[in-house]
Amino acid sequence: MPIIAVVDYEMGNLHSVCKGLEKAGATTKITHSAKELAQADAVVLPGVGAFDPAVQHLRARDLEQPIKDTIASGKPFLGICLGLQILFESSAEGNQPGLGIIKGKVQRFRPEPGITIPHMGWNQLEVTQPKSILWEHLPAQPWVYFVHSYYVDPIDPQVRAATVTHGTQTITAAIAHENLMAVQFHPEKSSNIGLQILSNFVAQVREKIAA
């Protein structure tokens, strides 16, 4: 059974993420130990809350370099919600530099008539990387659950794996590049579709172990 380290930096709904991964057939380990991240078969970085406290907590626990090392090693890595945003260089939500693993910024939704901010609830994905393992065994344009006021804006459009439209704004809903995947929505709150996405991630971890 693959061991997936779930990064604990006091900014995530860790238990529901772990439950989803365990249902998908993984053993989870909640940790902030660089050694345990290095020993795990894959790493998940969840996150709920604001950008600045998130990166401050990560740095206070000396987790920035271990996260960069994990991704550089080729180990499967999944960021969720704020765990996607802090991979970027900076955010309109705060002043702290992000991890800078993905080039680009985190932007705030523009207010417009008839839309609510935060973007909250179920919305449909437009998949832009149909071959990504994230979307295997899913219907076209699956519905997933979002809660966010800010969104990532990658410089390289090739890293986008899916988009979502809120009002007139079409934004990045997921990124995927080699072993690095991250989603703006909450798979752990997205019912069977979310469980399938987590299962797809676990399947990729299994494949990597077997290789």
GUDRENMI-729599 format. One record per residue: residue number from 1; residue in one letter; chain; x, y, z of N, C-alpha, C in turn. Coordinates in Angstrom, 2 decimals. Example, Ala and Ser with C-alpha at 12.3 -4.5 7.8 and 13.67 -1.06 7.14 Angstrom:
BEGIN
  resi  resn  chain      nxx      nyy      nzz     caxx     cayy     cazz      cxx      cyy      czz
     1     A      A    13.19    -5.69     7.80    12.30    -4.50     7.80    13.20    -3.30     7.80
     2     S      A    12.85    -2.25     7.08    13.67    -1.06     7.14    12.90     0.03     7.87
# end
This chain:
BEGIN
  resi  resn  chain      nxx      nyy      nzz     caxx     cayy     cazz      cxx      cyy      czz
     1     M      A     0.86    -1.20     0.00     0.00     0.00     0.00     0.89     1.25     0.00
     2     P      A     0.70     2.16    -0.95     1.58     3.33    -0.99     1.41     4.21     0.25
     3     I      A     2.53     4.77     0.70     2.49     5.69     1.86     2.55     7.12     1.32
     4     I      A     1.51     7.89     1.65     1.44     9.27     1.19     1.56    10.19     2.40
     5     A      A     2.57    11.05     2.35     2.76    12.04     3.42     1.84    13.23     3.15
     6     V      A     1.08    13.63     4.16     0.21    14.81     4.05     0.84    15.89     4.92
     7     V      A     1.21    17.00     4.28     2.02    18.02     4.97     1.16    18.78     5.98
     8     D      A     1.63    18.78     7.21     0.92    19.46     8.30     1.63    20.77     8.60
     9     Y      A     0.98    21.89     8.25     1.56    23.20     8.61     0.46    24.09     9.17
    10     E      A    -0.52    23.43     9.83    -1.64    24.11    10.53    -2.53    24.90     9.59
    11     M      A    -2.61    24.52     8.31    -3.40    25.32     7.36    -4.31    24.43     6.51
    12     G      A    -4.64    23.24     6.98    -5.41    22.39     6.06    -6.43    21.56     6.78
    13     N      A    -7.42    21.13     6.01    -8.41    20.20     6.52    -7.82    18.80     6.31
    14     L      A    -6.86    18.45     7.16    -6.03    17.27     6.89    -6.82    15.98     6.95
    15     H      A    -7.77    15.91     7.90    -8.40    14.61     8.12    -9.31    14.19     6.98
    16     S      A   -10.03    15.16     6.39   -10.90    14.76     5.26   -10.06    14.41     4.03
    17     V      A    -8.91    15.07     3.87    -8.01    14.72     2.77    -7.48    13.30     2.98
    18     C      A    -7.06    13.01     4.22    -6.54    11.66     4.53    -7.61    10.60     4.30
    19     K      A    -8.83    10.91     4.71    -9.93     9.94     4.55   -10.12     9.60     3.08
    20     G      A   -10.09    10.65     2.24   -10.25    10.44     0.79    -9.12     9.59     0.22
    21     L      A    -7.89     9.87     0.63    -6.73     9.11     0.13    -6.77     7.66     0.62
    22     E      A    -7.23     7.47     1.87    -7.32     6.11     2.42    -8.40     5.31     1.69
    23     K      A    -9.53     5.97     1.40   -10.58     5.31     0.60   -10.04     4.89    -0.76
    24     A      A    -9.11     5.71    -1.27    -8.52     5.42    -2.60    -7.41     4.37    -2.51
    25     G      A    -7.14     3.87    -1.30    -6.23     2.74    -1.16    -4.81     3.09    -0.75
    26     A      A    -4.62     4.25    -0.12    -3.28     4.63     0.34    -3.23     4.61     1.86
    27     T      A    -2.03     4.52     2.39    -1.79     4.74     3.82    -1.30     6.18     3.94
    28     T      A    -1.89     6.95     4.85    -1.49     8.36     4.96    -0.70     8.60     6.25
    29     K      A     0.18     9.58     6.16     0.96     9.97     7.33     0.96    11.49     7.40
    30     I      A     0.30    12.05     8.43     0.30    13.51     8.61     1.63    13.88     9.26
    31     T      A     2.38    14.79     8.64     3.73    15.04     9.14     4.23    16.44     8.78
    32     H      A     5.18    16.94     9.60     5.94    18.13     9.17     7.42    17.81     9.27
    33     S      A     7.75    16.54     9.13     9.15    16.11     9.21     9.72    15.94     7.80
    34     A      A    10.84    16.62     7.54    11.49    16.52     6.22    11.87    15.07     5.94
    35     K      A    12.29    14.36     6.98    12.70    12.96     6.82    11.52    12.10     6.36
    36     E      A    10.35    12.32     6.97     9.17    11.52     6.61     8.67    11.87     5.20
    37     L      A     8.82    13.14     4.80     8.47    13.51     3.42     9.38    12.75     2.45
    38     A      A    10.66    12.68     2.79    11.63    12.01     1.92    11.37    10.50     1.85
    39     Q      A    10.86     9.92     2.93    10.63     8.48     2.96     9.32     8.06     2.29
    40     A      A     8.37     8.99     2.21     7.04     8.64     1.66     7.11     8.37     0.16
    41     D      A     6.11     7.66    -0.34     6.04     7.37    -1.79     5.50     8.57    -2.57
    42     A      A     4.75     9.44    -1.89     4.18    10.63    -2.54     3.86    11.64    -1.45
    43     V      A     3.62    12.88    -1.87     3.35    13.95    -0.90     2.12    14.73    -1.36
    44     V      A     1.24    15.03    -0.38     0.07    15.88    -0.65     0.19    17.13     0.23
    45     L      A     0.00    18.29    -0.40     0.05    19.58     0.31    -1.34    20.19     0.29
    46     P      A    -2.14    19.98     1.34    -3.47    20.59     1.36    -3.36    22.03     1.88
    47     G      A    -4.46    22.75     1.95    -4.37    24.09     2.52    -5.69    24.82     2.46
    48     V      A    -6.04    25.46     3.58    -7.24    26.28     3.67    -6.82    27.53     4.42
    49     G      A    -7.21    28.71     3.94    -6.88    29.94     4.66    -6.17    30.93     3.77
    50     A      A    -5.33    31.76     4.37    -4.73    32.89     3.66    -3.28    32.58     3.28
    51     F      A    -2.84    33.23     2.21    -1.53    32.96     1.60    -0.37    33.24     2.55
    52     D      A    -0.31    34.44     3.14     0.86    34.82     3.96     1.07    33.89     5.16
    53     P      A     0.02    33.64     5.98     0.24    32.72     7.10     0.68    31.34     6.62
    54     A      A     0.17    30.90     5.47     0.53    29.57     4.96     2.02    29.47     4.68
    55     V      A     2.55    30.44     3.92     3.98    30.34     3.59     4.84    30.61     4.84
    56     Q      A     4.34    31.45     5.75     5.09    31.69     7.00     5.17    30.40     7.83
    57     H      A     4.04    29.68     7.93     4.03    28.42     8.69     4.96    27.40     8.05
    58     L      A     4.92    27.32     6.72     5.80    26.37     6.03     7.27    26.69     6.31
    59     R      A     7.60    27.97     6.22     9.01    28.36     6.43     9.42    28.19     7.89
    60     A      A     8.48    28.46     8.82     8.79    28.31    10.24     9.11    26.85    10.57
    61     R      A     8.51    25.95     9.81     8.75    24.51    10.05     9.84    23.95     9.13
    62     D      A    10.55    24.85     8.45    11.63    24.44     7.54    11.16    23.44     6.48
    63     L      A     9.98    23.71     5.93     9.41    22.77     4.96     9.59    23.22     3.51
    64     E      A    10.04    24.45     3.31    10.14    24.95     1.92    11.09    24.09     1.09
    65     Q      A    12.31    23.88     1.59    13.29    23.10     0.82    12.86    21.64     0.66
    66     P      A    12.37    20.97     1.72    11.91    19.59     1.54    10.80    19.46     0.48
    67     I      A     9.91    20.45     0.40     8.85    20.39    -0.62     9.46    20.54    -2.01
    68     K      A    10.40    21.49    -2.14    11.08    21.66    -3.44    11.86    20.39    -3.82
    69     D      A    12.51    19.78    -2.82    13.29    18.56    -3.07    12.38    17.41    -3.50
    70     T      A    11.22    17.31    -2.85    10.24    16.26    -3.19     9.84    16.37    -4.66
    71     I      A     9.51    17.59    -5.08     9.05    17.80    -6.46    10.20    17.54    -7.43
    72     A      A    11.40    18.02    -7.08    12.57    17.83    -7.96    12.94    16.35    -8.08
    73     S      A    12.61    15.56    -7.07    13.00    14.13    -7.07    12.16    13.30    -8.04
    74     G      A    11.04    13.87    -8.52    10.17    13.11    -9.42     9.07    12.34    -8.70
    75     K      A     9.01    12.50    -7.39     7.98    11.81    -6.59     6.61    12.46    -6.87
    76     P      A     5.53    11.66    -6.99     4.21    12.28    -7.22     3.84    13.26    -6.10
    77     F      A     3.36    14.44    -6.52     3.06    15.52    -5.58     1.72    16.12    -5.97
    78     L      A     0.84    16.29    -4.98    -0.49    16.87    -5.24    -0.73    18.02    -4.28
    79     G      A    -0.97    19.23    -4.82    -1.37    20.38    -4.01    -2.88    20.56    -4.11
    80     I      A    -3.50    20.97    -3.01    -4.96    21.16    -2.98    -5.28    22.55    -2.46
    81     C      A    -6.08    23.31    -3.22    -6.60    24.63    -2.85    -5.44    25.60    -2.54
    82     L      A    -5.27    26.01    -1.28    -4.15    26.89    -0.94    -2.81    26.21    -1.23
    83     G      A    -2.81    24.88    -1.18    -1.61    24.10    -1.53    -1.22    24.22    -2.99
    84     L      A    -2.15    24.63    -3.85    -1.83    25.01    -5.24    -1.25    26.42    -5.25
    85     Q      A    -1.91    27.35    -4.56    -1.54    28.77    -4.67    -0.12    29.04    -4.16
    86     I      A     0.28    28.37    -3.08     1.60    28.69    -2.51     2.75    28.13    -3.34
    87     L      A     2.45    27.34    -4.36     3.50    26.89    -5.29     3.94    28.02    -6.23
    88     F      A     3.15    29.11    -6.29     3.42    30.21    -7.22     4.35    31.24    -6.58
    89     E      A     4.73    32.25    -7.37     5.76    33.20    -6.92     5.24    34.21    -5.89
    90     S      A     3.99    34.66    -6.07     3.46    35.68    -5.15     1.94    35.68    -5.26
    91     S      A     1.30    36.42    -4.33    -0.16    36.48    -4.33    -0.64    37.90    -4.07
    92     A      A    -1.73    38.26    -4.75    -2.39    39.54    -4.49    -2.99    39.57    -3.09
    93     E      A    -3.08    38.40    -2.44    -3.67    38.34    -1.10    -2.68    38.77    -0.02
    94     G      A    -1.38    38.75    -0.33    -0.41    39.04     0.73     0.89    39.59     0.18
    95     N      A     1.88    39.70     1.05     3.18    40.28     0.67     4.31    39.27     0.66
    96     Q      A     4.07    38.11     1.24     5.14    37.11     1.34     5.42    36.50    -0.04
    97     P      A     6.69    36.17    -0.33     6.94    35.41    -1.56     6.41    33.98    -1.40
    98     G      A     5.87    33.45    -2.50     5.46    32.05    -2.50     6.67    31.16    -2.69
    99     L      A     6.43    29.88    -2.95     7.55    28.94    -3.12     8.21    29.10    -4.48
   100     G      A     7.51    29.69    -5.45     8.13    29.97    -6.76     8.43    28.73    -7.58
   101     I      A     7.76    27.63    -7.28     7.98    26.40    -8.05     7.33    26.51    -9.42
   102     I      A     6.20    27.22    -9.46     5.53    27.52   -10.74     5.63    29.02   -10.96
   103     K      A     6.02    29.43   -12.15     6.12    30.86   -12.46     4.72    31.43   -12.65
   104     G      A     4.47    32.56   -11.99     3.16    33.20   -12.12     2.70    33.70   -10.77
   105     K      A     1.51    34.35   -10.78     0.99    34.99    -9.57    -0.39    34.47    -9.23
   106     V      A    -0.79    34.73    -7.99    -2.15    34.44    -7.56    -2.92    35.76    -7.60
   107     Q      A    -4.05    35.76    -8.31    -4.84    36.98    -8.51    -6.18    36.88    -7.78
   108     R      A    -6.82    38.03    -7.57    -8.16    38.03    -6.96    -9.20    38.12    -8.07
   109     F      A   -10.34    37.43    -7.88   -11.46    37.59    -8.83   -11.85    39.06    -8.93
   110     R      A   -12.13    39.51   -10.15   -12.69    40.86   -10.33   -14.16    40.82    -9.95
   111     P      A   -14.62    41.80    -9.14   -16.05    41.85    -8.86   -16.82    42.11   -10.17
   112     E      A   -17.93    41.47   -10.34   -18.80    41.78   -11.48   -20.23    41.48   -11.08
   113     P      A   -21.20    42.11   -11.75   -22.60    41.92   -11.34   -22.99    40.45   -11.40
   114     G      A   -23.70    40.01   -10.37   -24.29    38.67   -10.41   -23.36    37.54   -10.02
   115     I      A   -22.10    37.84    -9.64   -21.26    36.73    -9.15   -20.90    36.97    -7.69
   116     T      A   -20.74    35.89    -6.97   -20.34    36.02    -5.58   -18.84    35.75    -5.47
   117     I      A   -18.21    36.48    -4.56   -16.81    36.20    -4.21   -16.82    36.02    -2.69
   118     P      A   -16.37    34.90    -2.16   -15.67    33.83    -2.85   -16.53    33.03    -3.85
   119     H      A   -15.83    32.47    -4.82   -16.41    31.49    -5.74   -16.62    30.24    -4.89
   120     M      A   -17.88    29.92    -4.62   -18.17    28.87    -3.64   -19.25    27.95    -4.16
   121     G      A   -18.98    26.65    -4.10   -19.99    25.67    -4.51   -19.51    24.84    -5.69
   122     W      A   -20.46    24.18    -6.33   -20.14    23.25    -7.42   -19.99    24.00    -8.73
   123     N      A   -18.99    23.61    -9.51   -18.81    24.20   -10.84   -18.17    23.14   -11.73
   124     Q      A   -18.27    23.40   -13.05   -17.82    22.40   -14.02   -16.44    22.70   -14.55
   125     L      A   -15.63    21.66   -14.61   -14.27    21.80   -15.15   -14.29    21.70   -16.67
   126     E      A   -13.43    22.49   -17.29   -13.13    22.34   -18.72   -11.71    21.79   -18.75
   127     V      A   -11.58    20.53   -19.12   -10.27    19.87   -19.07    -9.41    20.35   -20.24
   128     T      A    -8.18    20.79   -19.94    -7.29    21.29   -21.00    -6.10    20.36   -21.23
   129     Q      A    -5.91    19.41   -20.32    -4.89    18.36   -20.52    -5.61    17.01   -20.43
   130     P      A    -6.31    16.61   -21.51    -7.13    15.40   -21.41    -6.34    14.14   -21.10
   131     K      A    -5.03    14.17   -21.38    -4.23    12.95   -21.13    -3.69    12.88   -19.69
   132     S      A    -3.94    13.92   -18.89    -3.44    13.90   -17.51    -4.12    12.77   -16.73
   133     I      A    -3.33    12.08   -15.92    -3.88    10.97   -15.12    -4.98    11.45   -14.17
   134     L      A    -4.96    12.74   -13.80    -5.97    13.27   -12.88    -7.39    13.01   -13.37
   135     W      A    -7.58    13.03   -14.70    -8.94    13.00   -15.25    -9.38    11.62   -15.75
   136     E      A    -8.58    10.61   -15.48    -8.96     9.27   -15.96   -10.27     8.81   -15.33
   137     H      A   -11.07     8.11   -16.12   -12.36     7.53   -15.68   -13.36     8.59   -15.22
   138     L      A   -13.20     9.84   -15.70   -14.16    10.88   -15.32   -15.02    11.24   -16.53
   139     P      A   -16.25    11.72   -16.29   -17.04    12.23   -17.40   -16.42    13.50   -17.96
   140     A      A   -16.81    13.89   -19.16   -16.37    15.18   -19.70   -16.96    16.28   -18.81
   141     Q      A   -16.23    17.32   -18.60   -16.68    18.47   -17.79   -17.25    18.06   -16.43
   142     P      A   -16.46    17.41   -15.61   -16.96    16.96   -14.30   -17.25    18.13   -13.36
   143     W      A   -18.20    17.91   -12.46   -18.55    18.91   -11.44   -17.70    18.68   -10.19
   144     V      A   -17.09    19.76    -9.68   -16.28    19.67    -8.45   -16.60    20.87    -7.55
   145     Y      A   -16.13    20.80    -6.32   -16.52    21.79    -5.30   -15.39    22.79    -5.02
   146     F      A   -15.72    24.07    -5.14   -14.75    25.17    -4.95   -15.12    26.04    -3.75
   147     V      A   -14.09    26.61    -3.09   -14.26    27.71    -2.13   -13.00    28.55    -2.23
   148     H      A   -13.05    29.68    -2.97   -11.84    30.52    -3.05   -12.18    31.90    -3.60
   149     S      A   -11.39    32.90    -3.19   -11.52    34.28    -3.69   -10.36    34.64    -4.61
   150     Y      A    -9.32    33.80    -4.60    -8.10    34.05    -5.39    -7.86    32.86    -6.29
   151     Y      A    -7.16    33.10    -7.40    -6.91    32.01    -8.35    -5.49    32.15    -8.91
   152     V      A    -4.94    31.04    -9.38    -3.56    31.09    -9.90    -3.57    31.48   -11.37
   153     D      A    -2.52    32.20   -11.74    -2.37    32.67   -13.12    -0.96    32.31   -13.60
   154     P      A    -0.79    31.07   -14.11     0.56    30.65   -14.52     1.03    31.39   -15.76
   155     I      A     2.33    31.69   -15.81     2.90    32.35   -16.99     2.86    31.41   -18.19
   156     D      A     3.15    30.13   -17.95     3.16    29.14   -19.04     1.80    28.46   -19.11
   157     P      A     1.00    28.75   -20.16    -0.34    28.16   -20.22    -0.32    26.64   -20.35
   158     Q      A     0.83    26.09   -20.75     0.93    24.63   -20.93     0.74    23.86   -19.62
   159     V      A     1.00    24.50   -18.48     0.87    23.76   -17.21    -0.59    23.59   -16.78
   160     R      A    -1.48    24.37   -17.41    -2.90    24.26   -17.04    -3.46    22.90   -17.40
   161     A      A    -4.10    22.25   -16.44    -4.73    20.94   -16.71    -6.24    21.06   -16.84
   162     A      A    -6.81    22.15   -16.27    -8.26    22.39   -16.37    -8.54    23.84   -16.04
   163     T      A    -9.63    24.35   -16.58   -10.09    25.70   -16.24   -11.53    25.61   -15.72
   164     V      A   -11.98    26.72   -15.13   -13.37    26.82   -14.67   -13.81    28.26   -14.94
   165     T      A   -15.09    28.45   -15.21   -15.60    29.80   -15.49   -16.53    30.24   -14.37
   166     H      A   -16.25    31.43   -13.84   -17.09    32.04   -12.79   -17.46    33.42   -13.28
   167     G      A   -18.74    33.63   -13.55   -19.16    34.88   -14.21   -18.57    34.90   -15.61
   168     T      A   -17.83    35.98   -15.95   -17.19    36.04   -17.28   -15.72    35.66   -17.20
   169     Q      A   -15.25    35.26   -16.01   -13.81    35.00   -15.82   -13.52    33.50   -15.91
   170     T      A   -12.65    33.15   -16.85   -12.21    31.76   -16.96   -10.82    31.67   -16.36
   171     I      A   -10.69    30.82   -15.35    -9.43    30.79   -14.58    -8.89    29.36   -14.52
   172     T      A    -7.64    29.25   -14.08    -7.00    27.94   -13.95    -7.57    27.21   -12.74
   173     A      A    -8.07    25.99   -12.97    -8.64    25.19   -11.88    -7.71    24.07   -11.45
   174     A      A    -6.73    23.72   -12.32    -5.78    22.66   -11.99    -4.55    22.83   -12.86
   175     I      A    -3.41    22.40   -12.31    -2.18    22.38   -13.10    -1.59    20.98   -13.05
   176     A      A    -0.85    20.61   -14.07    -0.14    19.33   -14.07     1.09    19.48   -14.94
   177     H      A     2.23    19.10   -14.37     3.49    19.12   -15.12     4.37    18.02   -14.56
   178     E      A     4.58    16.99   -15.38     5.35    15.82   -14.96     4.76    15.25   -13.67
   179     N      A     5.56    15.17   -12.58     5.06    14.56   -11.34     4.29    15.51   -10.44
   180     L      A     4.21    16.80   -10.83     3.56    17.82   -10.00     2.14    18.06   -10.49
   181     M      A     1.17    17.88    -9.59    -0.23    18.17    -9.91    -0.80    19.01    -8.78
   182     A      A    -1.70    19.91    -9.09    -2.34    20.69    -8.03    -3.68    21.19    -8.53
   183     V      A    -4.64    21.26    -7.61    -6.01    21.62    -7.98    -6.52    22.74    -7.07
   184     Q      A    -7.34    23.63    -7.63    -7.91    24.72    -6.85    -9.14    24.26    -6.07
   185     F      A    -9.84    23.29    -6.61   -11.07    22.79    -5.96   -10.69    21.80    -4.85
   186     H      A   -11.70    21.33    -4.14   -11.49    20.37    -3.04   -11.94    18.98    -3.47
   187     P      A   -11.02    18.09    -3.86   -11.45    16.74    -4.24   -12.12    16.02    -3.07
   188     E      A   -11.65    16.33    -1.84   -12.22    15.62    -0.66   -13.65    16.05    -0.36
   189     K      A   -14.11    17.14    -1.03   -15.51    17.58    -0.84   -16.32    17.40    -2.13
   190     S      A   -15.69    16.75    -3.12   -16.32    16.68    -4.46   -16.93    15.31    -4.76
   191     S      A   -17.42    14.65    -3.70   -18.19    13.41    -3.87   -17.41    12.37    -4.67
   192     N      A   -18.12    11.61    -5.53   -17.47    10.50    -6.25   -16.42    10.97    -7.25
   193     I      A   -16.65    12.13    -7.84   -15.68    12.67    -8.80   -14.36    12.95    -8.08
   194     G      A   -14.45    13.58    -6.92   -13.25    13.90    -6.14   -12.52    12.65    -5.70
   195     L      A   -13.30    11.63    -5.31   -12.69    10.37    -4.88   -11.96     9.71    -6.05
   196     Q      A   -12.55     9.83    -7.25   -11.91     9.25    -8.43   -10.59     9.98    -8.73
   197     I      A   -10.57    11.30    -8.56    -9.35    12.08    -8.80    -8.26    11.64    -7.80
   198     L      A    -8.64    11.47    -6.54    -7.67    11.00    -5.54    -7.21     9.57    -5.87
   199     S      A    -8.14     8.74    -6.35    -7.79     7.36    -6.75    -6.82     7.38    -7.93
   200     N      A    -7.02     8.31    -8.85    -6.11     8.44   -10.00    -4.71     8.81    -9.52
   201     F      A    -4.65     9.70    -8.54    -3.35    10.10    -7.99    -2.68     8.89    -7.32
   202     V      A    -3.44     8.16    -6.52    -2.90     6.97    -5.84    -2.43     5.94    -6.86
   203     A      A    -3.20     5.79    -7.95    -2.81     4.84    -9.01    -1.46     5.24    -9.61
   204     Q      A    -1.24     6.52    -9.76     0.03     6.98   -10.31     1.18     6.70    -9.34
   205     V      A     0.90     6.84    -8.04     1.91     6.54    -7.02     2.28     5.05    -7.10
   206     R      A     1.25     4.20    -7.21     1.50     2.75    -7.32     2.37     2.43    -8.51
   207     E      A     2.05     3.06    -9.64     2.79     2.84   -10.89     4.28     3.21   -10.70
   208     K      A     4.47     4.32   -10.02     5.83     4.84    -9.78     6.62     3.85    -8.91
   209     I      A     5.94     3.30    -7.88     6.62     2.33    -6.99     7.00     1.09    -7.78
   210     A      A     6.09     0.66    -8.66     6.29    -0.58    -9.41     7.38    -0.44   -10.48
   211     A      A     7.60     0.79   -10.93     8.54     1.01   -12.06     9.97     0.68   -11.65
# end
